[in-house]
Each structure stands twice: as C-alpha cells, then as structure tokens.
C-alpha cells in the first residue's frame, strides 16, 4: 500500500501508520511536543530543523492554517507524526488545511501512529535518531539505513535556516537605541517583540562574513537568537561574545543564544534526556518567587552544577519540572539570558513583558 508508513527508531522500536502528506523517506532526531495548540507556530520554528516532531495531542489540524502565525518562511521540521489528522477545520482566519500546508512545502506527515507509545520510547531512551519511509517497509533493512545517518549533534543546523544577508529592521521611533541581533534561526515573534523596544534592529546572520557585516554598524547592545542543533559545536562564537564583553556591550539571549552565552563563559552545556518541547513548562523567577507558564523548545541546557561552581553567575529562572537552568545573569556585567521563549506567550501569566522589559532596562541603563 503506497500510503503505508514505517516509523522506526535507532533502538529497534517501530510502528506502522499512514502518510497523509509527502512521500519517500526522511531521517532526523525524534522529539515529542506536548502543546495542545500552536502547531502552525511549532512546525515553522527554525529551532526544529533536523528534528521529527511527535505531537502528543491526539488531533491536529482542527483549526486549519492561517499563515498569520508562521515563525519563518516555511515548515522547518523534517517530518510530523500525529495520532489523527483532522479531516475538517473550523476557523474564519484559516486559508488552508493542515494537510494542504504540509503538502505545499512537501513535508512528510504521518498519522494513525500510537503516539503515546512513541512518546514513552523517547522518555525512556531520550531524544533519539530514527526515520520514516514508505519506500522500504522492511524494519531490518531500514534500521541499517537509520544507523548510517549522521548524528544531529555533528551538524551545524543553524546554517540551513538563517537568512544569508544582513537586514535592517525599523522599530520603536521614540528612542534611539539600536540592537545587533545575531541570527541563528530567529523566530518572527521575537523580531516583533524587539521592534516594540528598539529603534533599529540589525539582523545579522552568523556566517563566515559576520565580522565583515558588523564592522561599520553602530549599535548599543547584542542579542543572540534561538536556533537549532547543538550549541557546543558552533565555531568562533566564544571569541566574538568575549570581544563584545570587552567593548562593554550589554548581551542578551534566548534559548540557543542563552546556551551560547553560557558556553562563551565556560559554563558546561549538557544534553537533556528528551529535552523540553511544549507550551506548558513552569519556571520560577527567583527574584520574586512567581511562577510563569512558558513555551520551551530545546534539547540542551546550561549545567546547574557548572553554574553553581562559577562565582560570576547567578541563577535567575528555575525550570520546575526537573530543576534545570532556565535563566542566568552575570553578577558584574550587563549580560542576561533565558532558556525559554517569552515571545510565545502560552500562559495566562506569561513572562513576555517581564523578560523583554528586563532586557531593555539592562540595555537602557548601560547606554
């Protein structure tokens, strides 16, 4: 049967389902996402490059796709796994179905999969390599192919999602504070939030021309964006961050950028067992004791042990599911970063304004 899909993990686990979009085979790192809504934002988030998303919510597609909430210019995830794709959608803003959206970008989507069993596999064995195929549905043969694929931790995935040209973005004209935003796969909602605060944003891709791009730019602070992959393999970023520190620039970061800041200051970066992917993650602001519900999407984190052993850094946000680091600030320098995504605003008391106000006040006081 043409639509029959074989899903397989490198540990030998497999299941059969059906293609509802795309064709052929695809490989990647399997993660599960626990969000109940927001699939349009999730699958266009550049941070998911190289990954295959297993949605734990059983029915996906019931409100269609509006294209108003895209976080980049296309679907970024390698493939999508759901229990059931909705055959109808109801939303006055929708312009197409979820199925049509995936087909437009030629992204593989499969359903009629036991997503609960697959989630348990990822929880037990961690984020794990695997693949989906309808070309050869023999598990033994497909497993050999999966094991021959490169590991996601060996690929600089951000290079595949960044715009290769510098972009000048106009923002808040009531001040003259300019921001250098280093692009590793920035989400559109982050740009929108930054525009509310900064007069001008220079969005600069982190590529071989980075130093040349910024040498004639005037800016007051540096922002490091989110992005996909393993931050430990990003070359040359440590020296660049330290150079900004020497020039007294405030430095702020979100998610991947947060991890890169820690890496530059010799804080250890560790891979979490199965990461944080969803819109229901509670974090505590240690300055107030208040808890915020946040959106998160990462497999890596700054090691709590290395942070506690470093006298220059302070833990500002604590992830309450597993007591991992969700935010840090330097005790003497204007450097502040968070692991979660404040721009996604999933909770009734989300951290959006809290975080971006704090970022901006840090920059403004330094200026």
C-alpha positions, 0 to 999 in steps of 0.5 A, a space after each residue: 500500500 503506497 500510503 503505508 508508513 514505517 516509523 522506526 527508531 535507532 533502538 529497534 522500536 517501530 510502528 506502522 501508520 499512514 502518510 497523509 502528506 509527502 512521500 519517500 523517506 526522511 531521517 532526523 532526531 525524534 522529539 515529542 511536543 506536548 502543546 495542545 495548540 500552536 502547531 502552525 507556530 511549532 512546525 515553522 520554528 527554525 529551532 526544529 530543523 533536523 528534528 521529527 516532531 511527535 505531537 502528543 495531542 491526539 488531533 491536529 489540524 482542527 483549526 486549519 492554517 492561517 499563515 498569520 502565525 508562521 515563525 519563518 518562511 516555511 515548515 522547518 521540521 523534517 517530518 510530523 507524526 500525529 495520532 489523527 489528522 483532522 479531516 475538517 477545520 473550523 476557523 474564519 482566519 484559516 486559508 488552508 488545511 493542515 494537510 494542504 500546508 504540509 503538502 505545499 512545502 512537501 513535508 512528510 506527515 504521518 498519522 494513525 501512529 500510537 503516539 503515546 507509545 512513541 512518546 514513552 520510547 523517547 522518555 525512556 531512551 531520550 531524544 533519539 535518531 530514527 526515520 520514516 519511509 514508505 519506500 522500504 517497509 522492511 524494519 531490518 533493512 531500514 534500521 541499517 539505513 537509520 544507523 548510517 545517518 549522521 548524528 544531529 549533534 555533528 551538524 551545524 543546523 543553524 546554517 540551513 535556516 538563517 537568512 544569508 544577508 544582513 537586514 535592517 529592521 525599523 522599530 520603536 521611533 521614540 528612542 534611539 537605541 539600536 540592537 545587533 541581533 545575531 541570527 541563528 534561526 530567529 523566530 518572527 515573534 521575537 523580531 516583533 517583540 524587539 521592534 516594540 523596544 528598539 529603534 533599529 534592529 540589525 539582523 545579522 546572520 552568523 556566517 563566515 562574513 559576520 565580522 565583515 557585516 558588523 564592522 561599520 554598524 553602530 549599535 548599543 547592545 547584542 542579542 543572540 537568537 534561538 536556533 537549532 542543533 547543538 550549541 557546543 559545536 558552533 565555531 568562533 562564537 566564544 571569541 566574538 561574545 568575549 570581544 563584545 564583553 570587552 567593548 562593554 556591550 550589554 548581551 542578551 539571549 534566548 534559548 540557543 543564544 542563552 546556551 551560547 552565552 553560557 558556553 562563551 563563559 565556560 559554563 558546561 552545556 549538557 544534553 537533556 534526556 528528551 529535552 523540553 518541547 511544549 507550551 506548558 513548562 513552569 519556571 520560577 523567577 527567583 527574584 520574586 518567587 512567581 511562577 510563569 507558564 512558558 513555551 520551551 523548545 530545546 534539547 540542551 541546557 546550561 549545567 546547574 552544577 557548572 553554574 553553581 561552581 562559577 562565582 560570576 553567575 547567578 541563577 535567575 529562572 528555575 525550570 520546575 519540572 526537573 530543576 534545570 537552568 532556565 535563566 542566568 545573569 552575570 553578577 558584574 556585567 550587563 549580560 542576561 539570558 533565558 532558556 525559554 521563549 517569552 515571545 510565545 506567550 502560552 500562559 495566562 501569566 506569561 513572562 513576555 513583558 517581564 523578560 523583554 522589559 528586563 532586557 531593555 532596562 539592562 540595555 537602557 541603563 548601560 547606554 
